[in-house]
Each structure stands twice: as C-alpha cells, then as structure tokens.
C-alpha cells in the first residue's frame, strides 16, 4: 500500500500535477433574466411568504365558520365527591349523593345557525381580501425587482462607456506626447491629457463599484442565501411596443389586486353588519345527552341505599333552549353602527384605490411614452458627439484646436452615450411598470 502511494506521487510529479491540486471546475455564475429575477424574488420574499400565511389563516377562519353551523359532539366526564353525613345526599343537600359520576356524550346544535350565513360569508370575504393582498405584495416586489434589475443594466452600460472614454483618453494622451516630442504641442497639453486620463480611470473604478452595489441590492431578493455572483441579460435594445392607452386602462382595472381587495373589504364589512344584527334575534339551541349520571359508575346500580335494586343508570335526556334578547344597554346598536362605519370606510378605500390606480397608470404610461419619444433624439446625439470628437481630434493634430476642446468633446461624447443608455433604461423600466399595473408581468 505504501509503495502504491509512492508510485502515484511519482507519476503525478512527472505529469506536473499532484493529488491535492485536482479539484472540480468552479460553477459559472448564473445569468438572470428579468422574468427569472421576478420569479426568484417571489419565491424567496418574506413579504409574500407572510401574505401567504395570512391567507392560510383566513382559510382556516372559513373552515371554522362553516364548522360552527354544524352539530358538535363532546364527551363529558365528571366525578363529584361530597362529604358524607349518614344521609344519601351527603353534607351538600343539593348534590345527588356522596359519589356522583357523569359520563355522557353531548350533542349540541344551534338550530337558527343553519339559516344564518353571515359568519361564513364574512370569512369568505376576508379570505378573498387576504388572497388579493398576496397579489399586492407580489406587485410591489415586482416593481422593486424591475428597478434594481435595470439599475444593474444601466451600471454595466455606464461601465462600458467609461471604459471607452478611458481608451479615448489614453489615445489622446499618447497623441499629446508625440506632438510634444515633435515640437507641435506644449507640455501643458500633455498635463491636461494626463489629468483627464486619471479622472477617467477613477470614473471606471467608481463604475465598477456601482455595478457591485446594484448587484447586492438585487441579490438579496433573488437568492435563498445572499449572493452577488450573477450576471443579468441586457435587453435594452430589444424591441418593446407600448400598448394603446385604452387597452392598458382596461387591463389595469380588471387585474388590479388593490381594487379587488377593496371590493372584498366592502363585502366583508357588509357581512359584519349582518352578523351584528343577529344579536337582535333569538337563539334556539338543542342539546342531547346520552350516558351516565349516577352515584355508581355502572350501567345499573346495586346496594342498600337505593329504593330499587338494579336501577338503570344508562339513558338519555334532551333539552331545547330559546334565548330571547331583551335589553343590553344599546350594545347591539353600537356594534351595528360600528360595522356600518367600517363599511363606509371600505367604500372610501375603494374610491381611493381606483383613483390611485388611474394615477399610477397615467404616470407610467406618460413616462413610457415620453422616454420612447426621446430615444431617437438621444441616439442622434451619440452619433453627433462621436463625429464631433473625431473632427476635434483631427483639428488638434492639425494644430487648429486646443487640448481643452478635445477633452470637452470627449466629455460630450461620454455624456451622450450615458444619456442614450439612461433613456433606454428609463423606457424599459416605465414599460415594465406599466406591464405590472396591467397584470402582464
């Protein structure tokens, strides 16, 4: 065994590797699309998980409300001991004996609950509100993901633009050095070009930092354990059509979870009023008892203390109870007024939700339309700035322009490229938010 290990070690050394150096290849960082980021965020979001748990609790309320309308069965078990005093009842004459055993099956039914649906309807409405709040949390999360996703795309594009500006500055710095050696430029031009190059390199480092920070913001939401090792798909150049305003408005009104939640809240408040009014009505209960209520824990009693030997203990009793409310100092009326007030508040909330939806839709549509209208102009500015830089650099080499003009042209070119990319990102963000409002994302 020892010789085998030495042979393997010698073979590894002769081949240029060792056993300790053999390792599986590192897994490449995942590439995330916008749709993937949204799905991941919804899967790992604490807000959505909390909303789902709330909906589950509301579902259980519905189950309990339905069960409350059905008969209940309980097993009643009781033993009562009374101090003896030589009599059959013991010290406490109200008791039936020194030993009392109760073993009974009890069936209880509130008969009028069969025709009352308020509690169940209220629970169903509350469940609908909870489900709508899941969609509300999901849409809010989606908007955040969209913002963070395109923040990464914009930061990456800005980094590319800065990298290009560094290359342009390096080229200009090289030109000034050559011009100075040939006696065609002053040393001040070299200093100016060098200062500009140093600034561009600092901008590049800052751009890299911006990319890392943007990835951190999104990575917190799309991974079960935090990670910023991923890349995103740059889809700013993909064709994206702005839908007609009327179509967007119709889709938004039909799919808005805020409006759905507000409507369900109105229904819930209405059922609250009905349930509060139930307290004006009588309650009618039926109870059925079957079992033992005796001084001996036996089906039949035996002994000298009983008038009838072998008395039957196992049996049943039934009772009906009608409870008619008469006076409770206005508490029922107060509960009804309180429920009506909640219903009115729900109506106000619905109106606010509808107006807020219209406002958000109009804002997103206007933003998308405005950003789309500027893209062609921004693209033209990029082309003009690039041409201006090229001509200014030629003029400088011909001795007709100053170093300051070249640096200014470089700044204009970089600013134009950044503005164009920001315009593309602005349009895609506005369009994605519009798709969120219309339920298409």
N, C-alpha and C positions, 0 to 999 in steps of 0.2 A: 504493500500500500504506500509505503514511504517512497519507494523507487518510482511508482506511478506518478506521484505528485511532483517529484523532481523532473521527470521526463516531460510532463505537461508544462512545468515552469520554463524548462529549457526551450521547448517548442514555441511557447508564447514569446519568449525573449527574442528568439531568432526571427519570428514573424513581425516583431515590432509592437506587440501588444501584451497586456497582462490580463489575468482574470478579473482584477479589480477595475480595469478600465472598460470592461464590457458592460454596457447599460442600454436599456431600451430607448429608442428615439423619443425625444420630447414631443408631446402632443401640441399641434399647432393651435394658436388661439382661435376661438370660433369667430365666424363672420356673421354678424347680426343684421337682418333686415328690419325695417320699421315694423312690419307686421309681427315678426318674431319677437321684437322687443316688447310690443304691446301684450302679446300672449304670455311671455315670461313674467312681465310685471303683474299681470292679473293673477298669475299662479302663485306668486310669492308675496303679494301685497298684504300687509297686515290689516289695512283698511277693508279690503274686500273680504278677507277671512272673517273679520269681525262682523261685517254686514251679513255674511252667510250664516254665522252663528246666531245673529239676531233673527234672521228669517226662520232658522230651525226652531228657535224658541217660540216664535209666533205660530209656527205649525203645531207645536205641542199645545199651545193655548187653544187652537181649534179642536184638537183631539179631546182635550179636557172639557171644552164646552159641549161637544157632542155627547161625551160620556155622561155629563151632568143631567142630560134629559132622559137617560135610561135608568131602569131599576138598579139599585145597589144591593148587594148581598154581603152581610157581615156575620162573623161568628162571635157571639157574645159569651164570654167566660167570666164567672164571678163566684167568689166564695165570701160569705159574710159570717163572722163569728160574733155572737152576743154572749155576754157573761150570764151564766146560769143562776137561777134563784129558786129552783124547785118547781117552776111552772114550765109550761110548754113554750112560752114566748121568750123567757129569759128576762134580764133586767129591763131591756127596752121593749115595752109592750107593743110598739109599732112594728117590730120585727115579727116574722112568722115563726121564729124558733131560734134555738141556740146555734144551730148549724143551718145555713141556707146555701144551696148550690144552684147556680144558674148556668146552664149550658144550652144556648139557643142559637138557632140560625135566624137572622133578622133580614127580611126583605123590605126595602123602603122605596117608595115611588112618589115623586111629586107629580100628581096627575095633570095639573094645568101646564106643566112644562112641556108636555107633548105638543101643545098648540102654540107655544111661545118659541119663536125662532130668533129673537133679538140677540141673545148671547152668542149663538153660533154665527149669525150674520156679522156681528161686530168682530168676532175673532177672525172670520174670513177676510173682512176688510182690512184688519190690522196686518194679516199675513200678506195681503196684496201691497200694502204700504212698505212692509219690510223687503219684499222682493224688488219693488221699484227702487228702494234705497241701495240695493246691490248694484243696479244699473247706474245710479247716480254716482256711487263711489267709483265704479268702473270707468265712467266717462271722465270724471275728474282726474283719475290716474292716467288715462289715455292722453289727456291734454298735457299733463306734466311730462310723460314719456316723449311726446312729439317735440316739445320744447327742448328737452335735453338731447334727444337724438340729433336734431338738426343743429344744435349747438356744437356737437362733435363734428358734424359735416362741415359747418362753417369754419370751425377752428382748424380743421385739416386743410381746407382750401386756403385759408389765410396763411397757414404754414407754407403751403406750396408757393403762394405769391411772394412771401418773404424770402423763401429760398431763391426764387427767380430774381428778386431785387438784389440779393447778395451777389449772385452771379453777375448781374449788370454792374454793380458797384466794383466788383473785382476787375471786371473788364475795363471800366473807366479808370480805375487806379493804375492798372497796367499801362493804359494809353498815356496818362499824365506822366508816368515815369519815363516812358520812351520819348515823349515830347520834351521833357526837361533835359534828358540826355542829348537830344538833338538841338537844344537851344531854342525850341519853338514854344515852350511854356515856362512859366515861372514856378519856383518851388512852392509858392502859395497854392497853386492848383493841386500839387501833389498832397499837400497837407489837407486841403479841403476834401479831396477824394478819399484820403485815408480816414478822416473823421467820419465821413459818410459811410464808409465800409464798416467801421467799428460799430456805428449805430445800427446798421442793417444786421450785423451779427448778433447784437443784443436783442433786436426785434425777433430774430429767428429763435433764440433761446426762450424768449417770452412766449412766442407762438407755440413752441413745444410744451411749455408749462400749461398754456391754455388748453391744449388737447388733453393732457393728463387730467386736469381738473374737470373738464367736461365728461371724460370717461368715468371718473369717480362718481359724479352725480348720477349717471345712468346705471353704472354697475351696481350701485346699492340696491336698485329696484329689480334688476332682471336676473340676479343670481341668488340661489339659496344661501350661499356664503359669499361675502364680499369679494369681488374680483374686478380689476380694471384691465385685465389681459383679454382684450377682444377688439375686433375691428367692425366698422359699420359700412354699409353699402351706400355709396354716394349716388343718389338718384335725382339730383337736382336738374340734370339735363334731360331726364325722361319726360316725354310728352304728358301733360296733365291738363285735362279740359275742365274748365269752370262750368258747372251745370247752370241751367236757367234759374233765375231768382224765384219764379213761381213754383217750379218743381222742388227747389230746396226748401221753400217755406212749407209746402205740403208735407214733405217727408219729415221735416223737423217737428211739425205739430203732431204727426201721427206716431212718432217714435220717442218723444221726449219723456224720459223717466221722471223728471220733475213734475210735469203735468199729470202723469199717471199717478204719482204718489199723492199729489194734491187732490185729485179726484177720489182716490181711495180714502183719503183722510176725511173728505166730506161725507162719504158713505159711512165710515166708521163713526163719525160724530152724530150722524142721523140715527144710527142704531143705538148709540149711547143715550139719546133722548128717549127712544122706545123702552130701553131697559130701565131707565129711571122712572118712567111712567108705570112700569109693572108694580111698583110699590103701592100704587093706589088700589090694586086688585087684590082679592083674597088669595090665599094659598090653600090648597087642598091636598093633603098627604094621606097616603095609605101605607100601613105597616102590618106585616105578617110575621108572627113569632112562632117558631116550632122548636121544641126541646124540653128541657127540664127546668123547673123552678120549684124545688122541694127541699125538705130537711134532710133527705138522704140522697146520696149520689147513686141513684138506682132507678131502673125503669118502674119498679114497683116498691113501695115502702112496706117494711115489716117491723113490728115491735109493739110493746105495750102502750106506747104513748099515742097511738093512732086509733081513732074510733073504728076505722075499717082496716082490717088486716089485708095486706096485699093491694093497697090503694095504688091506682095508676098514676104515675108521675109524668110520663112522656105524652105530650099533646101540643096543641097549638092555640093561639089567640090572634085575633085580627082587630085592628082599630083604624078608624078614619078620623082625620083631624082637619077641621075647617077653621082657618085663622083669618079673621076679617080686620083689616087695619081701620082704626077709628081716629086716633089723634097722635101726632108725634111732633107737635110744636113747629110745623112748617118745614121739617127737614126734607120731606119728599119734594115739596115745591122748590126748595132751594137747590136740590140736586137736579131737577128738571131745568131750572134756569141756568145752572152751571153748564149742563150739557148743551143747551141751546146756544149759550155764549161760545162754547168750543166749536159748534157747527158754524156759527157766523165767522169765527176766526179762520176756519178751514176755507170758507168761501173767499175771504180776503187773501189767504195764502195762494189759492188757485189763481186769482187775478194777478197777483204779483209774479207767480211762476210763468204765466202766459206772457206777460209783458216783458219779463226778463229774457225769456226765450226769444221773443221777437227782436229785442235789443241786441242780444248776443249774435243772433243770426245775421242781422243787418250789419253789425260791426265786422263780423268775419267775412261776409260777402263783399262789403266795401273794401276791406283790407286786401282781399284776394284780387279783386278787380283792379284796384289801384296799383298793386305790385305787378300784376300782369302787364298793365299798360306801360310800365316803365322799363320792362326788360329789354325791349328793342333799343330804346334810347341808351340804356346803360351799356349794352353790347357795342353800340356805335361809339360810345365814349372810349371804350377799351381799345378799339381799333385806331381811333384818332390819337389817343395818348401814345400808343406804340409807335405810330408813324411819326408823331412829334418827337419822341425820344430818338428815333433813328435819324431824323433830319438834324436835330440839335447836335447829336454826336458827330455827324459828318461836318457840320458847320464848325464845331470845336476843333476837329482835326485839320480843318482848313484855316483855322485862325480867325474865324468870323464870330464865334460865340465864346462866352466865358464858362468857367467851371461851375459857377453858380447856376447858370442856365441849364447845364446838363443835370446837375443834382435836382433842380426844380422839375425838370422833365421826368427824371426817374421817380420822384415823389408822386407826380401826377399820374404816371403810369401805374404805380403800385396802388394808389388810391382808387383809380378807375377799376382795376381788377377786383379789388376788395369790395367796392360798391356793387359791381356786377354780381359777384358771388352772394353778397348780402341780399341783393334784390331777388335772386333765385331762391335763396333760403326763405326769405320773407314770404314769397308766393307759396312755396310748398308748405310752410307752417300754417299760413292762413287757409290754404285749401284743405289741409289735413284736419284743422279745427272745424272747418265747415262740414267735412265728411263726418266728423264725430257728432256734430249737432244734428245731422240728418240721419244718423244711425247707420252710416255706410262704412264705418271704421271702428 
